[in-house]
Amino acid sequence: MKPILVRGGRVLDLDGDLDDPPVRDVLIDGNSIAAVQQAISAENAETIDASGMLVVPGFLNAHYHSHDVLARGMFEDLALEHWGTMAGPLGARRSIAEVRARTLAGALECLHNGITTVQDMSAFSPLADEVLDAILAAYAEAGIRVIYSVTVRDRSQLDTIPWIKQLLPKELHEVIGTQADPASPQMEFVARQIERIGTRGGMLRWALSPSAPQRCSPALLESVGDLSRSRKLPVYTHVYESRAQRIFSQENLKGGSALRYMEASGLLGPLVTIAHGVWPLPDEIDLIARSGTNVVLNMLSNLRLKNGVAPILDYRARGVNLALGCDNCSCSDVQSMLQVMKLFCLMSAVSSPERTGVTAAEAFRAATVGGARTAGLEDVVGAIRAGRKADLFLIDLSDPAYVPFNSAVRQLVYSDSGRSIRTVIVDGRVVVRNGRSTLVDEAAFAEEVARLMPAVRADVSRMRNGYEKARPYLDRVQQRAWATPLPVQRMVGGGNPK
């Protein structure tokens, strides 16, 4: 591979001047950054003129699901448990063409928004080699780095939503979801795939994903923990996304806590990341902090699905490593860390009207280094430094978001919509140039997706019909969840309503 010299751009470095970054050259040799300094000479390199550009380390989207990308724009004004009756089943029994299309569409959107690494908590059934191969081939086709996990669970949705089994007529149970597959075959499938596929030159980092504590038996959680420790694999799971999940956990899980339930199964620590974390109690945040467990915040989907606001200030006060995620396309709408970073800064005002110290620089850290740390990649990606992988993107500083140019990091977080991103490099390869993929004919791909959509829309319509029958009962769950008192919470900076 010919070396690449990114010449004359302002290089954004967390340890440098984030307002007025210095002009530097970046030399890429193979898939790594060889040097970052002034006036590099490289006669045989492909030169990218970055004058008037901001050179930014690639973002890491630390929580995402690819299975429902084709349902973008189909749902609104739904709480989590309502939305899940339609979005969740979209991972099952889809054609290989649909699997490829949904994965590729999500990956391309990530790249266009400067996301060079994505954590896909992948939900699909049946668990078959050809489905997984189609997913990973689509990621390779796009040219994105992926932290990939297959979601496992052995308890049904019906058995993990409070009160619904008693409220819902039996003929509607299938609408919520009654499938509960045994744990051992799922874990055997995951272990076999890791052996079969490998890491694809470092572009693939394997992870493990129990869907959520309440959806997994202790035996399944223990199996995940054992495999994580033996192979040093990161673990990503959902915890306390909704108030209903908080109540279910305290009434049904051992110890009355999803986090203590995980702890009893050996599933907390620096290799573990909990997604959402909207409804923890103070002593549970202490447990997260003491154990070194990571939290990935997903403000877009938490607001969209009426789940509340995570106690960001309390996590920060206890030194918890925070990452950021964009979540599903059908419930947060967009794979944009720019939107997520802005919300990270703004939502702290829900907890405190005073100065909080939640700044654009901190949001930028969470979107890069914080996300990398969740996968043990903090020395691999997340910064433009010699020896790191060459994952970066170029922003045009003549874009209106940067005129006048006063602070690179603040205008990146508060002003940029993604319109300014011109070039994206992943693993030393230019995958977006002048705002278009270099690897995928995006016009032809859009036509391919359009041909697949009638079947997808028909299935969503069928699921919507079932949902409408179950909706009154789900409404009662939602109302009861918000009416049920929780244990007293005294948060450092507030948190959700008591």
C-alpha positions as CSV (number, residue, x, y, z in Angstrom):
1,M,0.0,0.0,0.0
2,K,1.4,3.4,-1.0
3,P,2.1,5.8,1.9
4,I,-0.3,8.7,2.4
5,L,0.8,12.2,3.4
6,V,-1.9,14.3,4.8
7,R,-0.3,17.7,4.4
8,G,-0.9,21.0,6.1
9,G,-4.0,20.4,8.2
10,R,-4.8,21.5,11.7
11,V,-4.5,18.3,13.8
12,L,-6.9,18.0,16.7
13,D,-5.2,16.3,19.6
14,L,-6.8,15.9,23.1
15,D,-3.5,16.8,24.7
16,G,-2.9,19.8,22.5
17,D,-4.6,23.1,21.8
18,L,-8.2,22.2,21.1
19,D,-9.3,25.7,20.2
20,D,-6.5,26.6,17.8
21,P,-4.9,23.3,16.7
22,P,-1.4,23.6,15.1
23,V,-0.8,22.9,11.5
24,R,0.9,19.5,11.1
25,D,1.6,16.9,8.5
26,V,0.4,13.3,9.1
27,L,2.4,10.5,7.4
28,I,0.5,7.2,7.1
29,D,2.5,4.1,6.3
30,G,0.5,0.9,5.7
31,N,-2.4,0.9,8.2
32,S,-0.7,3.0,10.9
33,I,0.4,6.6,11.5
34,A,4.2,6.9,11.1
35,A,4.7,10.5,12.1
36,V,2.8,13.7,13.0
37,Q,5.1,16.7,12.7
38,Q,5.8,19.8,10.7
39,A,7.0,19.6,7.1
40,I,7.3,15.9,6.5
41,S,9.1,14.9,3.3
42,A,7.7,11.7,1.6
43,E,8.5,11.5,-2.1
44,N,6.7,8.3,-2.9
45,A,3.5,9.1,-0.9
46,E,0.1,10.0,-2.1
47,T,-0.4,13.5,-0.9
48,I,-3.7,14.7,0.4
49,D,-3.8,18.5,0.6
50,A,-5.3,19.3,4.0
51,S,-4.7,23.0,4.0
52,G,-7.8,24.7,5.4
53,M,-8.9,21.4,6.9
54,L,-9.3,20.1,10.4
55,V,-7.8,16.6,10.9
56,V,-9.8,14.7,13.5
57,P,-9.3,11.2,15.0
58,G,-12.1,8.8,13.9
59,F,-15.0,8.6,16.3
60,L,-16.0,5.3,18.0
61,N,-19.7,4.5,18.1
62,A,-19.8,2.4,21.2
63,H,-23.4,1.2,21.1
64,Y,-25.3,0.4,17.9
65,H,-27.5,-2.4,16.4
66,S,-27.5,-3.0,12.6
67,H,-30.6,-5.2,12.5
68,D,-33.3,-2.5,12.1
69,V,-31.5,0.0,9.8
70,L,-34.1,-0.6,7.1
71,A,-36.8,0.6,9.5
72,R,-35.4,4.1,9.7
73,G,-38.2,6.7,9.8
74,M,-41.0,4.1,10.5
75,F,-41.7,4.7,14.2
76,E,-42.2,7.7,16.5
77,D,-43.8,8.6,19.8
78,L,-43.2,5.1,21.2
79,A,-41.8,4.1,24.6
80,L,-39.1,1.4,24.6
81,E,-41.3,-1.6,25.3
82,H,-43.8,-0.5,22.6
83,W,-41.1,0.1,20.0
84,G,-39.4,-3.3,20.7
85,T,-42.5,-5.2,19.6
86,M,-41.8,-4.1,16.0
87,A,-38.1,-3.2,15.8
88,G,-36.9,-6.3,17.7
89,P,-38.4,-8.9,15.3
90,L,-36.7,-7.3,12.3
91,G,-33.6,-9.2,13.2
92,A,-35.2,-12.5,12.5
93,R,-35.6,-14.5,9.4
94,R,-34.5,-11.9,6.9
95,S,-33.0,-12.6,3.4
96,I,-29.3,-12.5,3.0
97,A,-29.8,-9.5,0.6
98,E,-31.6,-7.6,3.4
99,V,-28.9,-8.5,5.9
100,R,-26.2,-7.2,3.6
101,A,-28.2,-4.0,2.8
102,R,-29.0,-3.1,6.3
103,T,-25.4,-3.6,7.5
104,L,-23.9,-1.7,4.6
105,A,-26.3,1.2,4.9
106,G,-25.5,1.7,8.6
107,A,-21.8,1.3,8.0
108,L,-21.8,3.9,5.2
109,E,-23.7,6.4,7.3
110,C,-21.2,5.9,10.2
111,L,-18.3,6.6,7.8
112,H,-20.0,9.7,6.3
113,N,-20.2,11.1,9.9
114,G,-16.6,10.4,10.8
115,I,-17.3,7.2,12.7
116,T,-14.4,4.9,11.8
117,T,-15.1,2.2,14.4
118,V,-18.6,0.9,15.3
119,Q,-19.7,-1.6,18.0
120,D,-22.4,-3.7,16.5
121,M,-24.4,-5.5,19.2
122,S,-25.8,-7.8,16.5
123,A,-29.2,-9.4,16.9
124,F,-30.2,-12.0,14.3
125,S,-31.8,-15.4,14.0
126,P,-31.5,-18.1,13.2
127,L,-27.8,-18.2,14.3
128,A,-26.3,-19.3,11.0
129,D,-22.9,-19.0,9.5
130,E,-24.2,-17.5,6.3
131,V,-26.0,-14.7,8.1
132,L,-22.9,-13.7,10.1
133,D,-20.7,-14.0,7.0
134,A,-23.1,-11.5,5.2
135,I,-22.9,-9.0,8.1
136,L,-19.1,-9.1,8.3
137,A,-18.7,-9.0,4.5
138,A,-20.8,-5.8,4.4
139,Y,-18.6,-4.2,7.0
140,A,-15.5,-5.2,5.0
141,E,-17.2,-3.8,1.8
142,A,-17.7,-0.4,3.5
143,G,-14.2,-0.4,4.9
144,I,-15.1,0.3,8.5
145,R,-13.5,-1.1,11.7
146,V,-16.0,-3.1,13.8
147,I,-16.2,-4.3,17.3
148,Y,-18.6,-7.2,16.7
149,S,-20.8,-9.2,19.1
150,V,-23.6,-11.6,18.7
151,T,-26.5,-10.9,21.1
152,V,-27.4,-13.9,23.3
153,R,-30.3,-14.4,25.7
154,D,-32.2,-17.4,27.1
155,R,-35.3,-15.6,28.6
156,S,-38.1,-14.3,26.5
157,Q,-39.3,-10.7,26.2
158,L,-42.6,-11.7,27.6
159,D,-40.9,-13.0,30.8
160,T,-38.9,-9.8,31.3
161,I,-41.4,-6.9,31.1
162,P,-43.1,-6.3,34.4
163,W,-46.8,-7.2,34.7
164,I,-47.3,-7.9,31.0
165,K,-47.7,-11.6,31.2
166,Q,-50.6,-11.2,33.6
167,L,-52.2,-8.2,31.8
168,L,-51.9,-9.5,28.2
169,P,-54.4,-12.0,26.7
170,K,-52.6,-15.3,25.9
171,E,-53.4,-15.0,22.2
172,L,-51.3,-11.8,22.1
173,H,-48.2,-13.2,24.0
174,E,-46.4,-13.9,20.7
175,V,-46.7,-10.2,19.8
176,I,-44.4,-9.3,22.8
177,G,-42.1,-12.3,22.2
178,T,-42.1,-15.8,23.7
179,Q,-38.9,-17.2,22.1
180,A,-36.4,-18.4,24.8
181,D,-33.5,-20.4,23.2
182,P,-31.2,-22.5,25.4
183,A,-27.9,-20.9,26.4
184,S,-25.4,-23.6,25.5
185,P,-26.0,-23.7,21.7
186,Q,-25.8,-19.9,21.5
187,M,-22.5,-19.8,23.3
188,E,-21.1,-22.6,21.3
189,F,-22.1,-20.7,18.1
190,V,-20.3,-17.6,19.3
191,A,-17.1,-19.4,20.3
192,R,-17.0,-21.3,17.0
193,Q,-17.3,-18.1,15.0
194,I,-14.4,-16.4,16.8
195,E,-12.3,-19.4,16.0
196,R,-13.5,-19.7,12.4
197,I,-13.2,-16.1,11.4
198,G,-10.4,-14.5,13.4
199,T,-9.7,-10.8,13.4
200,R,-9.4,-10.0,9.7
201,G,-6.2,-8.1,10.0
202,G,-7.3,-6.1,13.0
203,M,-10.4,-4.7,11.3
204,L,-12.6,-7.0,13.5
205,R,-12.5,-7.0,17.3
206,W,-14.7,-9.7,18.8
207,A,-16.9,-8.9,21.8
208,L,-19.6,-10.7,23.7
209,S,-23.2,-9.4,24.3
210,P,-25.7,-10.9,26.8
211,S,-28.8,-8.9,25.7
212,A,-29.5,-7.6,29.2
213,P,-29.1,-9.1,32.7
214,Q,-32.9,-9.7,33.1
215,R,-33.0,-11.6,29.8
216,C,-30.2,-14.0,30.8
217,S,-30.0,-16.8,33.3
218,P,-27.1,-16.9,35.8
219,A,-25.7,-19.8,33.8
220,L,-25.6,-17.8,30.6
221,L,-24.0,-14.8,32.3
222,E,-21.4,-17.0,33.9
223,S,-20.6,-18.6,30.5
224,V,-20.2,-15.1,29.0
225,G,-17.9,-14.1,31.8
226,D,-15.8,-17.2,31.5
227,L,-15.3,-16.7,27.8
228,S,-14.6,-13.0,28.2
229,R,-11.8,-13.7,30.8
230,S,-10.3,-16.7,28.9
231,R,-10.0,-14.7,25.7
232,K,-9.8,-11.2,27.1
233,L,-12.9,-10.2,25.1
234,P,-14.9,-7.0,25.9
235,V,-18.6,-7.4,27.0
236,Y,-21.4,-5.1,26.1
237,T,-24.9,-5.3,27.5
238,H,-28.0,-3.2,28.2
239,V,-28.7,-2.2,31.8
240,Y,-31.5,0.0,33.2
241,E,-32.6,1.4,29.9
242,S,-36.1,2.1,31.0
243,R,-37.9,2.6,34.3
244,A,-39.8,-0.6,33.7
245,Q,-36.5,-2.5,33.5
246,R,-35.5,-0.9,36.8
247,I,-38.6,-2.1,38.5
248,F,-38.5,-5.6,36.9
249,S,-34.9,-6.0,38.2
250,Q,-35.6,-4.9,41.7
251,E,-38.6,-7.2,41.9
252,N,-37.3,-10.3,40.1
253,L,-33.5,-10.5,40.1
254,K,-31.4,-11.8,42.9
255,G,-30.3,-9.0,45.1
256,G,-33.0,-6.7,43.6
257,S,-30.4,-5.2,41.3
258,A,-29.3,-5.9,37.7
259,L,-25.8,-4.8,38.6
260,R,-25.5,-7.1,41.6
261,Y,-27.0,-9.9,39.6
262,M,-24.2,-9.3,37.1
263,E,-21.6,-9.1,39.8
264,A,-22.7,-12.4,41.3
265,S,-22.1,-13.9,37.8
266,G,-18.6,-12.4,37.6
267,L,-19.6,-9.9,34.9
268,L,-18.4,-6.5,36.1
269,G,-15.0,-4.9,35.5
270,P,-12.9,-3.0,32.9
271,L,-13.8,-5.5,30.2
272,V,-17.6,-4.8,30.7
273,T,-19.6,-1.9,29.3
274,I,-23.2,-1.2,30.2
275,A,-25.3,0.6,27.7
276,H,-27.7,3.3,28.8
277,G,-27.5,3.1,32.6
278,V,-30.4,5.5,32.9
279,W,-31.9,4.2,36.2
280,P,-29.1,3.1,38.6
281,L,-29.2,3.9,42.4
282,P,-26.3,5.7,44.0
283,D,-24.8,2.5,45.5
284,E,-25.0,0.9,42.1
285,I,-23.0,3.7,40.5
286,D,-20.5,3.2,43.3
287,L,-20.3,-0.5,42.3
288,I,-19.8,0.5,38.6
289,A,-17.0,2.8,39.6
290,R,-15.3,0.5,42.1
291,S,-15.3,-2.4,39.6
292,G,-14.0,-0.2,36.7
293,T,-17.0,-1.0,34.6
294,N,-17.6,1.3,31.6
295,V,-20.8,3.1,30.7
296,V,-21.9,4.0,27.1
297,L,-24.4,6.8,27.0
298,N,-27.1,6.9,24.3
299,M,-29.0,10.2,24.8
300,L,-30.7,10.2,21.4
301,S,-32.5,6.9,21.9
302,N,-33.1,7.5,25.6
303,L,-35.1,10.6,24.8
304,R,-36.7,9.2,21.7
305,L,-38.0,6.1,23.6
306,K,-39.2,8.1,26.7
307,N,-36.7,6.5,29.0
308,G,-35.3,9.5,30.9
309,V,-31.9,11.0,31.3
310,A,-28.9,9.1,32.6
311,P,-27.2,10.6,35.7
312,I,-24.2,11.9,33.7
313,L,-22.9,14.0,36.6
314,D,-23.0,11.2,39.0
315,Y,-21.0,8.9,36.7
316,R,-18.5,11.7,36.2
317,A,-18.2,12.4,39.9
318,R,-17.2,8.8,40.6
319,G,-14.7,8.6,37.7
320,V,-16.6,6.1,35.5
321,N,-15.2,5.8,32.0
322,L,-17.9,7.2,29.7
323,A,-18.3,6.4,26.0
324,L,-21.0,7.5,23.6
325,G,-23.3,5.6,21.2
326,C,-25.9,6.3,18.6
327,D,-28.0,3.1,19.1
328,N,-30.6,1.8,16.5
329,C,-31.5,3.7,13.3
330,S,-35.2,3.2,14.0
331,C,-35.1,4.8,17.5
332,S,-32.3,7.4,17.3
333,D,-32.6,8.0,13.6
334,V,-29.0,8.9,12.8
335,Q,-25.5,7.5,13.3
336,S,-23.9,10.8,14.2
337,M,-21.5,11.3,17.1
338,L,-21.8,15.0,16.5
339,Q,-25.4,15.0,17.6
340,V,-24.6,12.7,20.5
341,M,-21.6,14.8,21.7
342,K,-23.8,17.9,21.7
343,L,-26.5,16.2,23.8
344,F,-23.9,14.9,26.2
345,C,-23.0,18.5,26.9
346,L,-26.5,19.8,27.0
347,M,-28.3,17.1,29.0
348,S,-26.2,17.8,32.2
349,A,-28.4,20.9,32.5
350,V,-31.3,18.6,33.4
351,S,-29.4,17.6,36.6
352,S,-27.9,20.9,37.5
353,P,-28.4,24.6,36.5
354,E,-24.9,25.4,37.8
355,R,-21.7,25.1,36.0
356,T,-21.0,21.4,35.6
357,G,-17.6,21.2,33.8
358,V,-19.2,19.1,31.1
359,T,-17.4,20.6,28.1
360,A,-17.0,20.0,24.4
361,A,-13.5,18.6,25.1
362,E,-14.9,16.0,27.5
363,A,-17.5,15.0,24.9
364,F,-14.8,14.7,22.3
365,R,-12.8,12.5,24.6
366,A,-15.8,10.2,25.3
367,A,-16.4,9.9,21.5
368,T,-12.8,8.8,20.9
369,V,-10.7,7.6,23.8
370,G,-13.6,6.7,26.0
371,G,-15.1,4.5,23.4
372,A,-11.8,2.9,22.5
373,R,-11.2,2.0,26.2
374,T,-14.4,-0.1,26.3
375,A,-12.8,-2.5,23.8
376,G,-9.2,-2.3,25.1
377,L,-8.3,-0.3,22.0
378,E,-7.1,2.9,23.8
379,D,-3.6,2.4,22.4
380,V,-4.8,1.5,19.0
381,V,-7.4,4.0,17.9
382,G,-8.9,7.3,19.2
383,A,-6.0,9.7,18.6
384,I,-3.7,10.9,15.8
385,R,-0.4,9.7,17.1
386,A,2.6,7.8,15.7
387,G,2.0,4.1,16.1
388,R,-1.8,4.3,16.2
389,K,-4.0,3.0,13.5
390,A,-4.6,5.5,10.7
391,D,-8.3,6.1,11.4
392,L,-9.1,9.8,10.9
393,F,-11.2,12.3,8.9
394,L,-10.9,15.7,7.4
395,I,-13.3,18.6,7.9
396,D,-13.5,21.6,5.6
397,L,-13.0,24.7,7.7
398,S,-14.7,26.9,5.1
399,D,-18.0,25.2,6.0
400,P,-20.4,27.8,7.7
401,A,-20.1,25.8,10.9
402,Y,-16.5,27.1,11.3
403,V,-16.9,30.6,10.1
404,P,-15.6,32.5,12.0
405,F,-13.2,30.0,13.4
406,N,-12.9,30.5,17.2
407,S,-12.7,27.0,18.7
408,A,-12.1,23.7,16.8
409,V,-13.5,21.5,19.5
410,R,-16.5,23.6,20.5
411,Q,-17.6,24.2,16.9
412,L,-17.1,20.5,16.1
413,V,-19.4,19.6,19.0
414,Y,-22.0,22.4,19.0
415,S,-22.0,23.7,15.4
416,D,-21.1,20.9,12.9
417,S,-23.9,18.8,11.4
418,G,-21.5,16.5,9.5
419,R,-21.9,18.5,6.3
420,S,-18.2,19.6,6.6
421,I,-16.7,16.1,6.4
422,R,-14.9,15.5,3.2
423,T,-12.4,12.7,3.5
424,V,-12.4,9.6,5.8
425,I,-9.4,7.2,6.2
426,V,-9.7,3.9,8.0
427,D,-6.8,1.6,8.6
428,G,-4.7,3.6,6.2
429,R,-7.2,3.5,3.3
430,V,-9.2,6.4,2.0
431,V,-12.8,5.1,2.2
432,V,-14.6,8.4,1.7
433,R,-13.3,11.1,-0.7
434,N,-15.0,14.3,-1.5
435,G,-18.0,13.1,0.5
436,R,-18.5,9.9,-1.4
437,S,-17.6,6.3,-0.6
438,T,-14.6,5.1,-2.6
439,L,-15.6,1.4,-2.2
440,V,-19.3,1.4,-2.8
441,D,-21.4,2.8,-5.7
442,E,-23.8,4.6,-3.4
443,A,-26.3,5.5,-6.1
444,A,-26.6,1.9,-7.3
445,F,-26.8,0.7,-3.6
446,A,-29.7,3.1,-2.9
447,E,-31.5,1.5,-5.8
448,E,-30.8,-1.9,-4.5
449,V,-32.2,-1.0,-1.1
450,A,-35.3,0.5,-2.7
451,R,-36.0,-2.9,-4.4
452,L,-35.9,-4.6,-1.0
453,M,-38.1,-2.2,0.9
454,P,-41.6,-3.5,-0.2
455,A,-41.1,-6.8,1.6
456,V,-39.7,-5.0,4.7
457,R,-42.6,-2.5,4.8
458,A,-45.1,-5.3,4.5
459,D,-43.6,-7.2,7.5
460,V,-43.5,-4.0,9.6
461,S,-47.1,-3.4,8.7
462,R,-48.0,-6.9,9.9
463,M,-46.1,-6.4,13.1
464,R,-47.8,-3.0,13.6
465,N,-51.2,-4.7,13.4
466,G,-50.2,-7.0,16.2
467,Y,-48.7,-4.2,18.2
468,E,-52.0,-2.2,18.0
469,K,-53.8,-5.1,19.7
470,A,-51.2,-5.2,22.5
471,R,-50.8,-1.5,22.8
472,P,-53.4,-0.9,25.5
473,Y,-51.7,-3.4,27.8
474,L,-48.3,-2.0,27.1
475,D,-49.7,1.4,28.0
476,R,-50.8,0.0,31.3
477,V,-47.2,-1.2,31.9
478,Q,-45.8,2.2,31.1
479,Q,-48.3,4.0,33.4
480,R,-47.7,1.5,36.2
481,A,-43.9,1.8,35.9
482,W,-44.0,5.5,36.2
483,A,-46.4,5.3,39.1
484,T,-44.4,2.8,41.1
485,P,-42.2,4.4,43.7
486,L,-38.5,3.7,43.5
487,P,-36.0,3.4,46.4
488,V,-34.8,6.9,47.5
489,Q,-32.2,8.3,45.2
490,R,-29.8,11.0,46.3
491,M,-27.7,11.7,43.3
492,V,-24.7,14.0,43.3
493,G,-26.0,16.0,40.4
494,G,-29.7,15.0,40.2
495,G,-30.6,12.2,37.8
496,N,-34.1,11.1,37.0
497,P,-37.2,12.2,38.9
498,K,-37.6,10.5,42.3
